[in-house]
Amino acid sequence: MKTLTVRLPDELVAQIEAASRAQGRSKSDVVRERLRIAGEQTRGSHAMLDSIRDLIGSVDGLPPDLGSRYKEYLRAGFGRKRRR
C-alpha cells in the first residue's frame, strides 16, 4: 500500500476524527472507506449515463452544439413557447 499526503480543511479532519473514535477504527481506515464509497458513487453516475447513451442526440431539429452553447440558445429565445 502506498502513502499519500493531503491537506484537509479543519472541519473535515474533525469529522474524520469523530468517526474514527465512534467506530473504533484508525483515521486512515475511515478515509479509505469514504474514498471507496465516493468512487462507487462516481461509477454509478457513469452507469446512469450508459443507460441513456442511445437517447443522446436522438431528437430531430435541435442544434448540434446545444449541449455546449445552451446559454446562448436560451438567451436567443430557443425553447420558449411560441405565441399562437
mmCIF file of the N, C-alpha and C atoms, coordinates in Angstrom:
data_MODEL
# 
_entry.id   MODEL 
# 
loop_
_atom_site.group_PDB 
_atom_site.id 
_atom_site.type_symbol 
_atom_site.label_atom_id 
_atom_site.label_alt_id 
_atom_site.label_comp_id 
_atom_site.label_asym_id 
_atom_site.label_entity_id 
_atom_site.label_seq_id 
_atom_site.pdbx_PDB_ins_code 
_atom_site.Cartn_x 
_atom_site.Cartn_y 
_atom_site.Cartn_z 
_atom_site.occupancy 
_atom_site.B_iso_or_equiv 
_atom_site.pdbx_formal_charge 
_atom_site.auth_seq_id 
_atom_site.auth_comp_id 
_atom_site.auth_asym_id 
_atom_site.auth_atom_id 
_atom_site.pdbx_PDB_model_num 
ATOM 1   N N  . MET A 1 1  ? 0.855   -1.168 0.000   1.00 0.00 ? 1  MET A N  1 
ATOM 2   C CA . MET A 1 1  ? 0.000   0.000  0.000   1.00 0.00 ? 1  MET A CA 1 
ATOM 3   C C  . MET A 1 1  ? 0.899   1.228  0.000   1.00 0.00 ? 1  MET A C  1 
ATOM 4   N N  . LYS A 1 2  ? 0.537   2.231  -0.794  1.00 0.00 ? 2  LYS A N  1 
ATOM 5   C CA . LYS A 1 2  ? 1.326   3.456  -0.898  1.00 0.00 ? 2  LYS A CA 1 
ATOM 6   C C  . LYS A 1 2  ? 0.796   4.514  0.054   1.00 0.00 ? 2  LYS A C  1 
ATOM 7   N N  . THR A 1 3  ? 1.642   5.479  0.359   1.00 0.00 ? 3  THR A N  1 
ATOM 8   C CA . THR A 1 3  ? 1.283   6.582  1.238   1.00 0.00 ? 3  THR A CA 1 
ATOM 9   C C  . THR A 1 3  ? 1.030   7.825  0.405   1.00 0.00 ? 3  THR A C  1 
ATOM 10  N N  . LEU A 1 4  ? -0.012  8.572  0.767   1.00 0.00 ? 4  LEU A N  1 
ATOM 11  C CA . LEU A 1 4  ? -0.370  9.812  0.090   1.00 0.00 ? 4  LEU A CA 1 
ATOM 12  C C  . LEU A 1 4  ? -0.630  10.862 1.158   1.00 0.00 ? 4  LEU A C  1 
ATOM 13  N N  . THR A 1 5  ? -0.024  12.008 1.020   1.00 0.00 ? 5  THR A N  1 
ATOM 14  C CA . THR A 1 5  ? -0.223  13.094 1.976   1.00 0.00 ? 5  THR A CA 1 
ATOM 15  C C  . THR A 1 5  ? -1.148  14.125 1.358   1.00 0.00 ? 5  THR A C  1 
ATOM 16  N N  . VAL A 1 6  ? -2.192  14.490 2.078   1.00 0.00 ? 6  VAL A N  1 
ATOM 17  C CA . VAL A 1 6  ? -3.131  15.511 1.609   1.00 0.00 ? 6  VAL A CA 1 
ATOM 18  C C  . VAL A 1 6  ? -3.386  16.508 2.723   1.00 0.00 ? 6  VAL A C  1 
ATOM 19  N N  . ARG A 1 7  ? -3.786  17.699 2.346   1.00 0.00 ? 7  ARG A N  1 
ATOM 20  C CA . ARG A 1 7  ? -4.170  18.719 3.314   1.00 0.00 ? 7  ARG A CA 1 
ATOM 21  C C  . ARG A 1 7  ? -5.691  18.828 3.267   1.00 0.00 ? 7  ARG A C  1 
ATOM 22  N N  . LEU A 1 8  ? -6.301  18.725 4.440   1.00 0.00 ? 8  LEU A N  1 
ATOM 23  C CA . LEU A 1 8  ? -7.759  18.754 4.527   1.00 0.00 ? 8  LEU A CA 1 
ATOM 24  C C  . LEU A 1 8  ? -8.202  19.926 5.390   1.00 0.00 ? 8  LEU A C  1 
ATOM 25  N N  . PRO A 1 9  ? -9.390  20.463 5.121   1.00 0.00 ? 9  PRO A N  1 
ATOM 26  C CA . PRO A 1 9  ? -9.934  21.525 5.965   1.00 0.00 ? 9  PRO A CA 1 
ATOM 27  C C  . PRO A 1 9  ? -10.152 21.006 7.394   1.00 0.00 ? 9  PRO A C  1 
ATOM 28  N N  . ASP A 1 10 ? -10.004 21.894 8.357   1.00 0.00 ? 10 ASP A N  1 
ATOM 29  C CA . ASP A 1 10 ? -10.143 21.512 9.768   1.00 0.00 ? 10 ASP A CA 1 
ATOM 30  C C  . ASP A 1 10 ? -11.472 20.822 10.061  1.00 0.00 ? 10 ASP A C  1 
ATOM 31  N N  . GLU A 1 11 ? -12.533 21.314 9.435   1.00 0.00 ? 11 GLU A N  1 
ATOM 32  C CA . GLU A 1 11 ? -13.865 20.735 9.672   1.00 0.00 ? 11 GLU A CA 1 
ATOM 33  C C  . GLU A 1 11 ? -13.922 19.274 9.218   1.00 0.00 ? 11 GLU A C  1 
ATOM 34  N N  . LEU A 1 12 ? -13.330 18.980 8.069   1.00 0.00 ? 12 LEU A N  1 
ATOM 35  C CA . LEU A 1 12 ? -13.322 17.608 7.560   1.00 0.00 ? 12 LEU A CA 1 
ATOM 36  C C  . LEU A 1 12 ? -12.471 16.701 8.438   1.00 0.00 ? 12 LEU A C  1 
ATOM 37  N N  . VAL A 1 13 ? -11.343 17.223 8.903   1.00 0.00 ? 13 VAL A N  1 
ATOM 38  C CA . VAL A 1 13 ? -10.487 16.444 9.807   1.00 0.00 ? 13 VAL A CA 1 
ATOM 39  C C  . VAL A 1 13 ? -11.241 16.121 11.090  1.00 0.00 ? 13 VAL A C  1 
ATOM 40  N N  . ALA A 1 14 ? -11.997 17.089 11.602  1.00 0.00 ? 14 ALA A N  1 
ATOM 41  C CA . ALA A 1 14 ? -12.773 16.857 12.826  1.00 0.00 ? 14 ALA A CA 1 
ATOM 42  C C  . ALA A 1 14 ? -13.823 15.773 12.592  1.00 0.00 ? 14 ALA A C  1 
ATOM 43  N N  . GLN A 1 15 ? -14.461 15.768 11.422  1.00 0.00 ? 15 GLN A N  1 
ATOM 44  C CA . GLN A 1 15 ? -15.454 14.735 11.105  1.00 0.00 ? 15 GLN A CA 1 
ATOM 45  C C  . GLN A 1 15 ? -14.800 13.359 11.035  1.00 0.00 ? 15 GLN A C  1 
ATOM 46  N N  . ILE A 1 16 ? -13.636 13.293 10.416  1.00 0.00 ? 16 ILE A N  1 
ATOM 47  C CA . ILE A 1 16 ? -12.925 12.016 10.287  1.00 0.00 ? 16 ILE A CA 1 
ATOM 48  C C  . ILE A 1 16 ? -12.479 11.515 11.651  1.00 0.00 ? 16 ILE A C  1 
ATOM 49  N N  . GLU A 1 17 ? -11.962 12.422 12.479  1.00 0.00 ? 17 GLU A N  1 
ATOM 50  C CA . GLU A 1 17 ? -11.534 12.020 13.819  1.00 0.00 ? 17 GLU A CA 1 
ATOM 51  C C  . GLU A 1 17 ? -12.711 11.542 14.662  1.00 0.00 ? 17 GLU A C  1 
ATOM 52  N N  . ALA A 1 18 ? -13.853 12.224 14.555  1.00 0.00 ? 18 ALA A N  1 
ATOM 53  C CA . ALA A 1 18 ? -15.048 11.818 15.306  1.00 0.00 ? 18 ALA A CA 1 
ATOM 54  C C  . ALA A 1 18 ? -15.524 10.439 14.844  1.00 0.00 ? 18 ALA A C  1 
ATOM 55  N N  . ALA A 1 19 ? -15.524 10.209 13.540  1.00 0.00 ? 19 ALA A N  1 
ATOM 56  C CA . ALA A 1 19 ? -15.942 8.910  13.013  1.00 0.00 ? 19 ALA A CA 1 
ATOM 57  C C  . ALA A 1 19 ? -14.961 7.830  13.452  1.00 0.00 ? 19 ALA A C  1 
ATOM 58  N N  . SER A 1 20 ? -13.696 8.162  13.491  1.00 0.00 ? 20 SER A N  1 
ATOM 59  C CA . SER A 1 20 ? -12.668 7.214  13.916  1.00 0.00 ? 20 SER A CA 1 
ATOM 60  C C  . SER A 1 20 ? -12.890 6.775  15.359  1.00 0.00 ? 20 SER A C  1 
ATOM 61  N N  . ARG A 1 21 ? -13.136 7.747  16.225  1.00 0.00 ? 21 ARG A N  1 
ATOM 62  C CA . ARG A 1 21 ? -13.386 7.422  17.642  1.00 0.00 ? 21 ARG A CA 1 
ATOM 63  C C  . ARG A 1 21 ? -14.673 6.619  17.805  1.00 0.00 ? 21 ARG A C  1 
ATOM 64  N N  . ALA A 1 22 ? -15.735 7.041  17.096  1.00 0.00 ? 22 ALA A N  1 
ATOM 65  C CA . ALA A 1 22 ? -17.036 6.387  17.234  1.00 0.00 ? 22 ALA A CA 1 
ATOM 66  C C  . ALA A 1 22 ? -17.001 4.943  16.744  1.00 0.00 ? 22 ALA A C  1 
ATOM 67  N N  . GLN A 1 23 ? -16.229 4.679  15.686  1.00 0.00 ? 23 GLN A N  1 
ATOM 68  C CA . GLN A 1 23 ? -16.184 3.349  15.099  1.00 0.00 ? 23 GLN A CA 1 
ATOM 69  C C  . GLN A 1 23 ? -15.048 2.502  15.654  1.00 0.00 ? 23 GLN A C  1 
ATOM 70  N N  . GLY A 1 24 ? -14.163 3.121  16.419  1.00 0.00 ? 24 GLY A N  1 
ATOM 71  C CA . GLY A 1 24 ? -13.020 2.385  16.956  1.00 0.00 ? 24 GLY A CA 1 
ATOM 72  C C  . GLY A 1 24 ? -12.061 1.942  15.866  1.00 0.00 ? 24 GLY A C  1 
ATOM 73  N N  . ARG A 1 25 ? -11.928 2.757  14.838  1.00 0.00 ? 25 ARG A N  1 
ATOM 74  C CA . ARG A 1 25 ? -11.043 2.437  13.713  1.00 0.00 ? 25 ARG A CA 1 
ATOM 75  C C  . ARG A 1 25 ? -10.032 3.561  13.548  1.00 0.00 ? 25 ARG A C  1 
ATOM 76  N N  . SER A 1 26 ? -8.993  3.324  12.786  1.00 0.00 ? 26 SER A N  1 
ATOM 77  C CA . SER A 1 26 ? -7.995  4.357  12.544  1.00 0.00 ? 26 SER A CA 1 
ATOM 78  C C  . SER A 1 26 ? -8.557  5.406  11.587  1.00 0.00 ? 26 SER A C  1 
ATOM 79  N N  . LYS A 1 27 ? -7.964  6.598  11.622  1.00 0.00 ? 27 LYS A N  1 
ATOM 80  C CA . LYS A 1 27 ? -8.380  7.658  10.703  1.00 0.00 ? 27 LYS A CA 1 
ATOM 81  C C  . LYS A 1 27 ? -8.131  7.227  9.257   1.00 0.00 ? 27 LYS A C  1 
ATOM 82  N N  . SER A 1 28 ? -7.043  6.510  9.034   1.00 0.00 ? 28 SER A N  1 
ATOM 83  C CA . SER A 1 28 ? -6.742  6.038  7.681   1.00 0.00 ? 28 SER A CA 1 
ATOM 84  C C  . SER A 1 28 ? -7.835  5.107  7.164   1.00 0.00 ? 28 SER A C  1 
ATOM 85  N N  . ASP A 1 29 ? -8.329  4.225  8.036   1.00 0.00 ? 29 ASP A N  1 
ATOM 86  C CA . ASP A 1 29 ? -9.406  3.319  7.626   1.00 0.00 ? 29 ASP A CA 1 
ATOM 87  C C  . ASP A 1 29 ? -10.671 4.096  7.263   1.00 0.00 ? 29 ASP A C  1 
ATOM 88  N N  . VAL A 1 30 ? -10.972 5.125  8.063   1.00 0.00 ? 30 VAL A N  1 
ATOM 89  C CA . VAL A 1 30 ? -12.159 5.937  7.794   1.00 0.00 ? 30 VAL A CA 1 
ATOM 90  C C  . VAL A 1 30 ? -12.014 6.651  6.450   1.00 0.00 ? 30 VAL A C  1 
ATOM 91  N N  . VAL A 1 31 ? -10.844 7.221  6.194   1.00 0.00 ? 31 VAL A N  1 
ATOM 92  C CA . VAL A 1 31 ? -10.613 7.931  4.934   1.00 0.00 ? 31 VAL A CA 1 
ATOM 93  C C  . VAL A 1 31 ? -10.691 6.964  3.763   1.00 0.00 ? 31 VAL A C  1 
ATOM 94  N N  . ARG A 1 32 ? -10.071 5.784  3.886   1.00 0.00 ? 32 ARG A N  1 
ATOM 95  C CA . ARG A 1 32 ? -10.121 4.801  2.807   1.00 0.00 ? 32 ARG A CA 1 
ATOM 96  C C  . ARG A 1 32 ? -11.560 4.392  2.498   1.00 0.00 ? 32 ARG A C  1 
ATOM 97  N N  . GLU A 1 33 ? -12.353 4.203  3.532   1.00 0.00 ? 33 GLU A N  1 
ATOM 98  C CA . GLU A 1 33 ? -13.755 3.821  3.342   1.00 0.00 ? 33 GLU A CA 1 
ATOM 99  C C  . GLU A 1 33 ? -14.524 4.928  2.618   1.00 0.00 ? 33 GLU A C  1 
ATOM 100 N N  . ARG A 1 34 ? -14.309 6.177  3.040   1.00 0.00 ? 34 ARG A N  1 
ATOM 101 C CA . ARG A 1 34 ? -15.003 7.292  2.396   1.00 0.00 ? 34 ARG A CA 1 
ATOM 102 C C  . ARG A 1 34 ? -14.595 7.423  0.928   1.00 0.00 ? 34 ARG A C  1 
ATOM 103 N N  . LEU A 1 35 ? -13.319 7.231  0.634   1.00 0.00 ? 35 LEU A N  1 
ATOM 104 C CA . LEU A 1 35 ? -12.859 7.296  -0.757  1.00 0.00 ? 35 LEU A CA 1 
ATOM 105 C C  . LEU A 1 35 ? -13.431 6.153  -1.582  1.00 0.00 ? 35 LEU A C  1 
ATOM 106 N N  . ARG A 1 36 ? -13.538 4.972  -0.986  1.00 0.00 ? 36 ARG A N  1 
ATOM 107 C CA . ARG A 1 36 ? -14.113 3.834  -1.699  1.00 0.00 ? 36 ARG A CA 1 
ATOM 108 C C  . ARG A 1 36 ? -15.574 4.109  -2.043  1.00 0.00 ? 36 ARG A C  1 
ATOM 109 N N  . ILE A 1 37 ? -16.324 4.635  -1.087  1.00 0.00 ? 37 ILE A N  1 
ATOM 110 C CA . ILE A 1 37 ? -17.746 4.937  -1.313  1.00 0.00 ? 37 ILE A CA 1 
ATOM 111 C C  . ILE A 1 37 ? -17.893 6.018  -2.378  1.00 0.00 ? 37 ILE A C  1 
ATOM 112 N N  . ALA A 1 38 ? -17.057 7.056  -2.317  1.00 0.00 ? 38 ALA A N  1 
ATOM 113 C CA . ALA A 1 38 ? -17.117 8.124  -3.321  1.00 0.00 ? 38 ALA A CA 1 
ATOM 114 C C  . ALA A 1 38 ? -16.814 7.574  -4.710  1.00 0.00 ? 38 ALA A C  1 
ATOM 115 N N  . GLY A 1 39 ? -15.868 6.651  -4.800  1.00 0.00 ? 39 GLY A N  1 
ATOM 116 C CA . GLY A 1 39 ? -15.536 6.041  -6.086  1.00 0.00 ? 39 GLY A CA 1 
ATOM 117 C C  . GLY A 1 39 ? -16.688 5.230  -6.639  1.00 0.00 ? 39 GLY A C  1 
ATOM 118 N N  . GLU A 1 40 ? -17.404 4.533  -5.770  1.00 0.00 ? 40 GLU A N  1 
ATOM 119 C CA . GLU A 1 40 ? -18.557 3.747  -6.226  1.00 0.00 ? 40 GLU A CA 1 
ATOM 120 C C  . GLU A 1 40 ? -19.676 4.648  -6.705  1.00 0.00 ? 40 GLU A C  1 
ATOM 121 N N  . GLN A 1 41 ? -19.868 5.785  -6.041  1.00 0.00 ? 41 GLN A N  1 
ATOM 122 C CA . GLN A 1 41 ? -20.913 6.713  -6.463  1.00 0.00 ? 41 GLN A CA 1 
ATOM 123 C C  . GLN A 1 41 ? -20.572 7.312  -7.815  1.00 0.00 ? 41 GLN A C  1 
ATOM 124 N N  . THR A 1 42 ? -19.298 7.591  -8.049  1.00 0.00 ? 42 THR A N  1 
ATOM 125 C CA . THR A 1 42 ? -18.880 8.126  -9.337  1.00 0.00 ? 42 THR A CA 1 
ATOM 126 C C  . THR A 1 42 ? -19.129 7.103  -10.436 1.00 0.00 ? 42 THR A C  1 
ATOM 127 N N  . ARG A 1 43 ? -18.798 5.847  -10.173 1.00 0.00 ? 43 ARG A N  1 
ATOM 128 C CA . ARG A 1 43 ? -19.057 4.797  -11.164 1.00 0.00 ? 43 ARG A CA 1 
ATOM 129 C C  . ARG A 1 43 ? -20.542 4.642  -11.401 1.00 0.00 ? 43 ARG A C  1 
ATOM 130 N N  . GLY A 1 44 ? -21.344 4.842  -10.369 1.00 0.00 ? 44 GLY A N  1 
ATOM 131 C CA . GLY A 1 44 ? -22.795 4.746  -10.509 1.00 0.00 ? 44 GLY A CA 1 
ATOM 132 C C  . GLY A 1 44 ? -23.342 5.800  -11.444 1.00 0.00 ? 44 GLY A C  1 
ATOM 133 N N  . SER A 1 45 ? -22.782 7.016  -11.402 1.00 0.00 ? 45 SER A N  1 
ATOM 134 C CA . SER A 1 45 ? -23.265 8.064  -12.299 1.00 0.00 ? 45 SER A CA 1 
ATOM 135 C C  . SER A 1 45 ? -22.908 7.740  -13.748 1.00 0.00 ? 45 SER A C  1 
ATOM 136 N N  . HIS A 1 46 ? -21.766 7.075  -13.967 1.00 0.00 ? 46 HIS A N  1 
ATOM 137 C CA . HIS A 1 46 ? -21.415 6.643  -15.319 1.00 0.00 ? 46 HIS A CA 1 
ATOM 138 C C  . HIS A 1 46 ? -22.378 5.563  -15.800 1.00 0.00 ? 46 HIS A C  1 
ATOM 139 N N  . ALA A 1 47 ? -22.828 4.714  -14.898 1.00 0.00 ? 47 ALA A N  1 
ATOM 140 C CA . ALA A 1 47 ? -23.776 3.673  -15.277 1.00 0.00 ? 47 ALA A CA 1 
ATOM 141 C C  . ALA A 1 47 ? -25.102 4.287  -15.715 1.00 0.00 ? 47 ALA A C  1 
ATOM 142 N N  . MET A 1 48 ? -25.515 5.371  -15.050 1.00 0.00 ? 48 MET A N  1 
ATOM 143 C CA . MET A 1 48 ? -26.747 6.046  -15.451 1.00 0.00 ? 48 MET A CA 1 
ATOM 144 C C  . MET A 1 48 ? -26.603 6.634  -16.847 1.00 0.00 ? 48 MET A C  1 
ATOM 145 N N  . LEU A 1 49 ? -25.455 7.235  -17.126 1.00 0.00 ? 49 LEU A N  1 
ATOM 146 C CA . LEU A 1 49 ? -25.218 7.792  -18.455 1.00 0.00 ? 49 LEU A CA 1 
ATOM 147 C C  . LEU A 1 49 ? -25.231 6.690  -19.497 1.00 0.00 ? 49 LEU A C  1 
ATOM 148 N N  . ASP A 1 50 ? -24.631 5.558  -19.187 1.00 0.00 ? 50 ASP A N  1 
ATOM 149 C CA . ASP A 1 50 ? -24.627 4.438  -20.127 1.00 0.00 ? 50 ASP A CA 1 
ATOM 150 C C  . ASP A 1 50 ? -26.047 3.967  -20.442 1.00 0.00 ? 50 ASP A C  1 
ATOM 151 N N  . SER A 1 51 ? -26.945 4.061  -19.461 1.00 0.00 ? 51 SER A N  1 
ATOM 152 C CA . SER A 1 51 ? -28.304 3.573  -19.689 1.00 0.00 ? 51 SER A CA 1 
ATOM 153 C C  . SER A 1 51 ? -29.103 4.477  -20.626 1.00 0.00 ? 51 SER A C  1 
ATOM 154 N N  . ILE A 1 52 ? -28.709 5.744  -20.769 1.00 0.00 ? 52 ILE A N  1 
ATOM 155 C CA . ILE A 1 52 ? -29.434 6.647  -21.674 1.00 0.00 ? 52 ILE A CA 1 
ATOM 156 C C  . ILE A 1 52 ? -28.592 7.079  -22.863 1.00 0.00 ? 52 ILE A C  1 
ATOM 157 N N  . ARG A 1 53 ? -27.402 6.500  -23.002 1.00 0.00 ? 53 ARG A N  1 
ATOM 158 C CA . ARG A 1 53 ? -26.492 6.913  -24.074 1.00 0.00 ? 53 ARG A CA 1 
ATOM 159 C C  . ARG A 1 53 ? -27.142 6.834  -25.455 1.00 0.00 ? 53 ARG A C  1 
ATOM 160 N N  . ASP A 1 54 ? -27.994 5.848  -25.690 1.00 0.00 ? 54 ASP A N  1 
ATOM 161 C CA . ASP A 1 54 ? -28.617 5.709  -27.004 1.00 0.00 ? 54 ASP A CA 1 
ATOM 162 C C  . ASP A 1 54 ? -29.629 6.814  -27.287 1.00 0.00 ? 54 ASP A C  1 
ATOM 163 N N  . LEU A 1 55 ? -30.086 7.528  -26.272 1.00 0.00 ? 55 LEU A N  1 
ATOM 164 C CA . LEU A 1 55 ? -31.049 8.611  -26.465 1.00 0.00 ? 55 LEU A CA 1 
ATOM 165 C C  . LEU A 1 55 ? -30.376 9.943  -26.797 1.00 0.00 ? 55 LEU A C  1 
ATOM 166 N N  . ILE A 1 56 ? -29.104 10.068 -26.469 1.00 0.00 ? 56 ILE A N  1 
ATOM 167 C CA . ILE A 1 56 ? -28.402 11.325 -26.689 1.00 0.00 ? 56 ILE A CA 1 
ATOM 168 C C  . ILE A 1 56 ? -28.333 11.614 -28.180 1.00 0.00 ? 56 ILE A C  1 
ATOM 169 N N  . GLY A 1 57 ? -28.802 12.791 -28.544 1.00 0.00 ? 57 GLY A N  1 
ATOM 170 C CA . GLY A 1 57 ? -28.785 13.200 -29.942 1.00 0.00 ? 57 GLY A CA 1 
ATOM 171 C C  . GLY A 1 57 ? -29.898 12.622 -30.777 1.00 0.00 ? 57 GLY A C  1 
ATOM 172 N N  . SER A 1 58 ? -30.891 12.012 -30.152 1.00 0.00 ? 58 SER A N  1 
ATOM 173 C CA . SER A 1 58 ? -31.940 11.362 -30.928 1.00 0.00 ? 58 SER A CA 1 
ATOM 174 C C  . SER A 1 58 ? -33.131 12.262 -31.234 1.00 0.00 ? 58 SER A C  1 
ATOM 175 N N  . VAL A 1 59 ? -33.144 13.505 -30.743 1.00 0.00 ? 59 VAL A N  1 
ATOM 176 C CA . VAL A 1 59 ? -34.246 14.418 -31.012 1.00 0.00 ? 59 VAL A CA 1 
ATOM 177 C C  . VAL A 1 59 ? -33.906 15.231 -32.256 1.00 0.00 ? 59 VAL A C  1 
ATOM 178 N N  . ASP A 1 60 ? -34.760 15.169 -33.257 1.00 0.00 ? 60 ASP A N  1 
ATOM 179 C CA . ASP A 1 60 ? -34.523 15.891 -34.504 1.00 0.00 ? 60 ASP A CA 1 
ATOM 180 C C  . ASP A 1 60 ? -34.821 17.376 -34.341 1.00 0.00 ? 60 ASP A C  1 
ATOM 181 N N  . GLY A 1 61 ? -34.121 18.186 -35.109 1.00 0.00 ? 61 GLY A N  1 
ATOM 182 C CA . GLY A 1 61 ? -34.405 19.614 -35.166 1.00 0.00 ? 61 GLY A CA 1 
ATOM 183 C C  . GLY A 1 61 ? -33.673 20.450 -34.137 1.00 0.00 ? 61 GLY A C  1 
ATOM 184 N N  . LEU A 1 62 ? -32.840 19.863 -33.327 1.00 0.00 ? 62 LEU A N  1 
ATOM 185 C CA . LEU A 1 62 ? -32.084 20.635 -32.340 1.00 0.00 ? 62 LEU A CA 1 
ATOM 186 C C  . LEU A 1 62 ? -30.707 20.968 -32.897 1.00 0.00 ? 62 LEU A C  1 
ATOM 187 N N  . PRO A 1 63 ? -30.139 22.092 -32.441 1.00 0.00 ? 63 PRO A N  1 
ATOM 188 C CA . PRO A 1 63 ? -28.792 22.443 -32.908 1.00 0.00 ? 63 PRO A CA 1 
ATOM 189 C C  . PRO A 1 63 ? -27.779 21.394 -32.453 1.00 0.00 ? 63 PRO A C  1 
ATOM 190 N N  . PRO A 1 64 ? -26.783 21.096 -33.275 1.00 0.00 ? 64 PRO A N  1 
ATOM 191 C CA . PRO A 1 64 ? -25.817 20.065 -32.924 1.00 0.00 ? 64 PRO A CA 1 
ATOM 192 C C  . PRO A 1 64 ? -24.928 20.446 -31.742 1.00 0.00 ? 64 PRO A C  1 
ATOM 193 N N  . ASP A 1 65 ? -24.791 21.756 -31.458 1.00 0.00 ? 65 ASP A N  1 
ATOM 194 C CA . ASP A 1 65 ? -23.934 22.183 -30.352 1.00 0.00 ? 65 ASP A CA 1 
ATOM 195 C C  . ASP A 1 65 ? -24.738 22.681 -29.163 1.00 0.00 ? 65 ASP A C  1 
ATOM 196 N N  . LEU A 1 66 ? -25.956 22.240 -29.013 1.00 0.00 ? 66 LEU A N  1 
ATOM 197 C CA . LEU A 1 66 ? -26.829 22.700 -27.939 1.00 0.00 ? 66 LEU A CA 1 
ATOM 198 C C  . LEU A 1 66 ? -26.247 22.403 -26.565 1.00 0.00 ? 66 LEU A C  1 
ATOM 199 N N  . GLY A 1 67 ? -25.594 21.274 -26.404 1.00 0.00 ? 67 GLY A N  1 
ATOM 200 C CA . GLY A 1 67 ? -25.029 20.920 -25.104 1.00 0.00 ? 67 GLY A CA 1 
ATOM 201 C C  . GLY A 1 67 ? -23.934 21.852 -24.646 1.00 0.00 ? 67 GLY A C  1 
ATOM 202 N N  . SER A 1 68 ? -23.139 22.370 -25.557 1.00 0.00 ? 68 SER A N  1 
ATOM 203 C CA . SER A 1 68 ? -22.033 23.234 -25.169 1.00 0.00 ? 68 SER A CA 1 
ATOM 204 C C  . SER A 1 68 ? -22.385 24.720 -25.229 1.00 0.00 ? 68 SER A C  1 
ATOM 205 N N  . ARG A 1 69 ? -23.411 25.095 -25.997 1.00 0.00 ? 69 ARG A N  1 
ATOM 206 C CA . ARG A 1 69 ? -23.772 26.509 -26.141 1.00 0.00 ? 69 ARG A CA 1 
ATOM 207 C C  . ARG A 1 69 ? -25.208 26.782 -25.697 1.00 0.00 ? 69 ARG A C  1 
ATOM 208 N N  . TYR A 1 70 ? -25.693 26.022 -24.720 1.00 0.00 ? 70 TYR A N  1 
ATOM 209 C CA . TYR A 1 70 ? -27.100 26.135 -24.336 1.00 0.00 ? 70 TYR A CA 1 
ATOM 210 C C  . TYR A 1 70 ? -27.462 27.524 -23.819 1.00 0.00 ? 70 TYR A C  1 
ATOM 211 N N  . LYS A 1 71 ? -26.537 28.206 -23.123 1.00 0.00 ? 71 LYS A N  1 
ATOM 212 C CA . LYS A 1 71 ? -26.852 29.540 -22.598 1.00 0.00 ? 71 LYS A CA 1 
ATOM 213 C C  . LYS A 1 71 ? -27.115 30.530 -23.729 1.00 0.00 ? 71 LYS A C  1 
ATOM 214 N N  . GLU A 1 72 ? -26.340 30.438 -24.786 1.00 0.00 ? 72 GLU A N  1 
ATOM 215 C CA . GLU A 1 72 ? -26.546 31.320 -25.926 1.00 0.00 ? 72 GLU A CA 1 
ATOM 216 C C  . GLU A 1 72 ? -27.907 31.080 -26.564 1.00 0.00 ? 72 GLU A C  1 
ATOM 217 N N  . TYR A 1 73 ? -28.296 29.814 -26.677 1.00 0.00 ? 73 TYR A N  1 
ATOM 218 C CA . TYR A 1 73 ? -29.592 29.494 -27.280 1.00 0.00 ? 73 TYR A CA 1 
ATOM 219 C C  . TYR A 1 73 ? -30.741 29.938 -26.374 1.00 0.00 ? 73 TYR A C  1 
ATOM 220 N N  . LEU A 1 74 ? -30.572 29.831 -25.073 1.00 0.00 ? 74 LEU A N  1 
ATOM 221 C CA . LEU A 1 74 ? -31.624 30.271 -24.162 1.00 0.00 ? 74 LEU A CA 1 
ATOM 222 C C  . LEU A 1 74 ? -31.798 31.785 -24.228 1.00 0.00 ? 74 LEU A C  1 
ATOM 223 N N  . ARG A 1 75 ? -30.684 32.528 -24.317 1.00 0.00 ? 75 ARG A N  1 
ATOM 224 C CA . ARG A 1 75 ? -30.763 33.977 -24.439 1.00 0.00 ? 75 ARG A CA 1 
ATOM 225 C C  . ARG A 1 75 ? -31.444 34.390 -25.741 1.00 0.00 ? 75 ARG A C  1 
ATOM 226 N N  . ALA A 1 76 ? -31.252 33.616 -26.769 1.00 0.00 ? 76 ALA A N  1 
ATOM 227 C CA . ALA A 1 76 ? -31.841 33.934 -28.070 1.00 0.00 ? 76 ALA A CA 1 
ATOM 228 C C  . ALA A 1 76 ? -33.318 33.560 -28.129 1.00 0.00 ? 76 ALA A C  1 
ATOM 229 N N  . GLY A 1 77 ? -33.826 32.890 -27.115 1.00 0.00 ? 77 GLY A N  1 
ATOM 230 C CA . GLY A 1 77 ? -35.239 32.541 -27.095 1.00 0.00 ? 77 GLY A CA 1 
ATOM 231 C C  . GLY A 1 77 ? -35.547 31.133 -27.545 1.00 0.00 ? 77 GLY A C  1 
ATOM 232 N N  . PHE A 1 78 ? -34.528 30.360 -27.848 1.00 0.00 ? 78 PHE A N  1 
ATOM 233 C CA . PHE A 1 78 ? -34.747 28.981 -28.276 1.00 0.00 ? 78 PHE A CA 1 
ATOM 234 C C  . PHE A 1 78 ? -35.351 28.185 -27.121 1.00 0.00 ? 78 PHE A C  1 
ATOM 235 N N  . GLY A 1 79 ? -36.424 27.484 -27.368 1.00 0.00 ? 79 GLY A N  1 
ATOM 236 C CA . GLY A 1 79 ? -37.054 26.667 -26.351 1.00 0.00 ? 79 GLY A CA 1 
ATOM 237 C C  . GLY A 1 79 ? -38.212 27.338 -25.645 1.00 0.00 ? 79 GLY A C  1 
ATOM 238 N N  . ARG A 1 80 ? -38.462 28.620 -25.924 1.00 0.00 ? 80 ARG A N  1 
ATOM 239 C CA . ARG A 1 80 ? -39.596 29.299 -25.294 1.00 0.00 ? 80 ARG A CA 1 
ATOM 240 C C  . ARG A 1 80 ? -40.874 28.961 -26.054 1.00 0.00 ? 80 ARG A C  1 
ATOM 241 N N  . LYS A 1 81 ? -41.985 29.048 -25.351 1.00 0.00 ? 81 LYS A N  1 
ATOM 242 C CA . LYS A 1 81 ? -43.268 28.791 -26.007 1.00 0.00 ? 81 LYS A CA 1 
ATOM 243 C C  . LYS A 1 81 ? -43.557 29.900 -27.009 1.00 0.00 ? 81 LYS A C  1 
ATOM 244 N N  . ARG A 1 82 ? -44.060 29.505 -28.135 1.00 0.00 ? 82 ARG A N  1 
ATOM 245 C CA . ARG A 1 82 ? -44.372 30.467 -29.185 1.00 0.00 ? 82 ARG A CA 1 
ATOM 246 C C  . ARG A 1 82 ? -45.802 30.980 -28.980 1.00 0.00 ? 82 ARG A C  1 
ATOM 247 N N  . ARG A 1 83 ? -45.987 32.233 -29.362 1.00 0.00 ? 83 ARG A N  1 
ATOM 248 C CA . ARG A 1 83 ? -47.336 32.799 -29.285 1.00 0.00 ? 83 ARG A CA 1 
ATOM 249 C C  . ARG A 1 83 ? -48.191 32.195 -30.389 1.00 0.00 ? 83 ARG A C  1 
ATOM 250 N N  . ARG A 1 84 ? -49.441 32.034 -30.099 1.00 0.00 ? 84 ARG A N  1 
ATOM 251 C CA . ARG A 1 84 ? -50.364 31.476 -31.097 1.00 0.00 ? 84 ARG A CA 1 
ATOM 252 C C  . ARG A 1 84 ? -51.058 32.538 -31.868 1.00 0.00 ? 84 ARG A C  1 
# 
